[in-house]
Amino acid sequence: MALELKDVRWKITGLAWCYLEAESRSTGRDQSEIARVILHEWAENKHRAAIEAEKLLRGEGIAGSR
């Protein structure tokens, strides 16, 4: 089952755009697909880190955000 996609629009720097466009031209993939993959990987890494941080906080007796 595919994840529901959300519509996001924003401005990016010229440097970021150049690399996104270069990746798009060299791979034939759409810029939005490339950005989606990059952001999804970033979010997965942040999520894993948050899970580990919660374990560490609990181990140290530090209350989490609850």
N, C-alpha and C positions, 0 to 999 in steps of 0.2 A: 504494500500500500504506500503510495507516494505521500510525502508530507505536504500539507497545505502551504502554499507560498503566500507571502505577504508583499504588498506593493510598498516599495521604499524609493523615495526620490531625494537626492541630495547633491550638493556640489562637492567636487574633489579637486585637489591641487593639480596643477599642470603636470608635475612630475608623476603623480599617481596615474593620471590619465594616459600619459605617454607609455608607461609600462603596461597598463591595462590594454591599450590599443595595440601595442607591439605583440603582446601575448595573443590577443584576438587574431591579428593578421597571421601570426606564425602558426597558430593551431587551427584556425578556421572556426573557433568557438566564439559565441556571442559574448560581449563584454559583461552582460548581466549574469551569464552562467559562470564566468570566471570569478566575478566578484562574489557571487553566491557561494561558490566552493570555498574561496578564501575566508569569507566571514563565518561560514559554517565550521570550518576547521578551527578557527580562532575561538568560536563559542564552545566547541567541544573541549578544547584545551582549558579554557576558563572554567568550565563546568567540572572537569576532572580536578583542577586545582582547588576549587571550592569544596568539593567532597573531601579531599585530603586535608584541607585547612580545618574543616569541621571536625574531622577525626583528631587532629592535633590539638585543637582547642578543647575538645572534650577530655583528652588525655591530660591536659594541663589544668583542668578544672575551670576553664574560662568559659563563661556562658556564651552561646552563639547568639544569633540574631532573634531568637524566639523569646 
